[in-house]
Structure formats: C-alpha cells, structure tokens
Amino acid sequence: MRKKIGVAALLAVFAALLLPTVASAATLGEVASSVEAKTTELNMTWVAVAAALVFLMQAGFMFLEIGFSRQKNAGTGVAKVLVNLAICTLAWWAIGYGIAEGGGNDFFGDSGFFFHFDQVIGGEAANGETAMLMLYGLAFCAVSLAIVWGTTLERIKFGAYVVYAVVFGAVIYPLVAHAVWGGGLLGDIGGKPVMDFAGSSVVHLTGATGALAALLLLGPRKGKYDANGKPRVIPGHSMPLVGLGVIILWIGWFGFNGGSTFGTEEVLFGEVMLNTQLAAAAGVIGASIAVYLKSRTLDVGMAGNGAIAGLVGITAPSGFVEYWAAPIIGLVAGLLVVYAVLAIDKLLDDPVGALSAHGLAGIWGTLSVGIFGSARLVSEGASPGVWYSVFGDEPFSATIGQLGVQGLAVLFTFVVVFAISIATFAFIKGTIGLRVDDAEEEAGLDISSHGMYGYPEQFIPQPEYSTGLPSGLGSGAGVAAPAPAQMTATE
C-alpha cells in the first residue's frame, strides 16, 4: 500500500511539472498559428490594394486612347474598355485562370476552371487567399488585353473586340503566364528561371504582339499615308486627356509592380515602388531629350510615351535590381520609344505608339534583368546580370547564360502570342469582318457603331441640339435631338 501511495505521489508530482510545459507549448502553438494567419491577412490586404490600383489602369488606357483619337471616335473608347474588361473577367474566371495557375504540365494548367471555393487547384483547396491572387491575376490579364487595341483606333469593328477578348482572356495570356509564373516551360531552362517580376514580357510584350497581329491585317487609317507612302500626322484631339491617362497609369503601376511582391515581408514592395518611380522619371527625361534633338520641340505625346516606356521597362526588373540601375533602364526605354515610334510610323499606323512603348520597351525590360540583376535580389537558381561580371567577380558563363534565358522568354512570348493572334484575327476578318467600311470610318465610330457622339455639341447643328429643358421653357423651343439616322455625319 505504501509503495502504491509512493508511486501515485511521484506521478502526481510529475504531472504537476509536465502540465505547465504542455500548456505553454499549446499556447505557443496557438500564438504561432495566429501570427501566421494575421500575416496572411496583412499580405492579402496589400494585394487587394494593389489590385484596385491595377484595375484603375483601365481608366488610364481609356483616357490615353481617347486623347489620341479624333473627336468623332472618342465615345467608342469608353465602350471598348467596359466591354473588354467584362469579357476578360468571365473568360479568366471560367478558363484562363485554370490554364495559367492550375498546376498541370509545362504548357498549361489542368485545374481551377470555373473557379469556386474549396476547389482543388494544383493540389490545394482554394480559399480566400487563392481568390485574392486569382483576382490580381485577372487585373494583369485585363491590362495586357487593353494594350492590344491601341494600334487599332478609329477603324476596327466593335465585334472584333468581343471575339478576340474571349480568346485572349481564356487562352493567349494564360499560356504565357503559365510558362513564366505558373510552373511551366520557362520556369526552368537549364537550371535557370526566367525572371520577369511583374510582366515586361508576360503582360506588355504579349499585349503588343497581339496589337501587331491586328495591325498587320487591319491596315492604316484612311489618309494616314499619301500617294507616295509618306506618313501624315493625324493628331489626337486632346493632349490633356493623354496626360491624365499617363498619370493614372503611372499611379496604377505602383500596384502593378509593388503588388507583385504578394506580401509585406521585409517591405520589399518599397524597394520595388522606388525603382518604378525612378525608371518612369528617367523615361520622361530620355524621351524628352530624344524628341527635342529630332524636332527642336518638346512633344507632349512623346513625353507621355517616355513615361510609359520607362514603366514598362522597369516592370520585369523592378524586384531584381538595385536603385542605381532603375534610372538607366528607364532612360534607355525613353530614348528607345521615340526613335522606335518614328521608325515604325513610316510603315505601320500605330496611333498611340503601343508597339514601341509596350513591345520594344517590354523586350528591353526583360533583357535588362540579365544585365543588371543583383545577386541580392535575383530568384533562386538564377544568376546576376552581366554587369556584375564586367564590374565584379561573377563568372561570365553564368551571367551570359541568364541573359540568354531572358532572351528565350522574349522569343517564346512573341512566337506563341503572334501565332494564335494572327490566326484569331484572320478568322475574324474572314467571318464577321475586322474593319468598318469607308463610310463608317469617315463618319466616325461613335455614330456608326454606337449611334451617338462622344462630343454631340461638335457634330449636331446647334438649332437641332436639345436644350435639355421641357418644351416651352427657356429661350429655346426644346427641340429634341434627331435620331441617329438623321444626324449629320461630319468630321
């Protein structure tokens, strides 16, 4: 009995010593779990803010393109942005996200279609965090699609937007995104990953390549080239709107690049956003210098395109380069965009300079990672830029290899996007038609495609234009505006 009592006493003492330790361990586990949950919530809050900024860029594209259009084509830009964003949203939700991020193989994902809660995507159940990242990916897809239409202003059929938007949001952009960001083909090339932090090639070169395919089949605006093939200037109607568009895009880019950190750890987004600002500023300076040297004037549109080119150029390297490299990247992009716009204009009618500001600047941005990428910041398995071999002790074999991988990303993006895009636009051209007829183009797409004017006061004779007051009030007779068929189609 005494032995039993002694054993019981010892067990009681042992339990008394053990329980606080167990309780303490349980408490620490709960704290760790809570901290992890709050960290995720904070990270996704930042991504949500960034997503809103990226969606705001749609307004930037709208104002930019309207400003570069003539007054008779101003209203169609609004309809284009709204309809394309709507179609792209549904295409991405139903198919595009699954192809881009749904696990799968080197070429496409195989899960995540018709995205819904608790769906198994890439081996994990979808939750609120997955939904937030899916929405952020949609914002990128919509930006890439918006880039396509800059080359097609003032003469494309509205139906072409609809068909291509479906293909782009469901197939074209997702294939490229999967190859680089979704664990696909470009995630490991000879042991090195392609580094495209926020999409100089994935987003911007993709959009510009689609724009090139459309332009080749669409042709120039009426009157763009004279009988000898010399280009004429067709000025946009509002440089203030162009400037407003550029500023909105510039602000949205902080979400575009900064949000691509997908979190707040070590406040890396601060470094990324500062790089973004430095490159954009240098892009404006570079373009302004170049256009002044060419024309002895400071062209407003070129200065704006310099900002865009600087932003596009820094998009891929924004999270991979040191601050000193950002102004160099932006300056080169700004210089490049001016000379490219002038050269391309001799052959192709690109009203907003999308091929230069998004295409060539996107190529430069992707390659610049292989030149200026910092050992402190490059992705796991990647090599720093060639700069660090020339002015440091990094082996040339590694840095040149990384530059080659970046070049392969450019080639892959162009070939895949151009092939699918040219086939899609050829199908559109052979079925519903790609271009409006001459009379519709002459009248303007506002009245011919939408039955209304963006600036009705400019096109409806004043006696026919309603005062907006009930009949018998005011100085006018309250005459209603004529039906679209009766309106006078003028320049």
FENDACOR-V270169 format. One record per run of one state. SS is the DSSP state (a for helix, b for strand, c for the rest). FROM is the first residue (numbers start at 1). LEN is the number of residues. If there is no record, write none. Layout:
{{SS & FROM & LEN} {SS & FROM & LEN}}
This chain:
{{c & 1 & 1} {a & 2 & 67} {c & 69 & 2} {a & 71 & 3} {c & 74 & 1} {a & 75 & 27} {c & 102 & 18} {b & 120 & 2} {c & 122 & 2} {b & 124 & 2} {c & 126 & 2} {a & 128 & 25} {c & 153 & 3} {b & 156 & 1} {c & 157 & 1} {a & 158 & 24} {c & 182 & 3} {a & 185 & 3} {c & 188 & 1} {b & 189 & 1} {c & 190 & 2} {b & 192 & 1} {c & 193 & 7} {a & 200 & 19} {c & 219 & 6} {b & 225 & 1} {c & 226 & 5} {b & 231 & 1} {c & 232 & 7} {a & 239 & 23} {c & 262 & 3} {a & 265 & 31} {c & 296 & 4} {a & 300 & 18} {c & 318 & 5} {a & 323 & 23} {c & 346 & 8} {a & 354 & 19} {c & 373 & 14} {a & 387 & 4} {c & 391 & 5} {a & 396 & 35} {c & 431 & 4} {b & 435 & 1} {c & 436 & 2} {a & 438 & 6} {c & 444 & 1} {a & 445 & 6} {c & 451 & 5} {a & 456 & 4} {c & 460 & 2} {a & 462 & 3} {c & 465 & 19} {a & 484 & 3} {c & 487 & 5}}
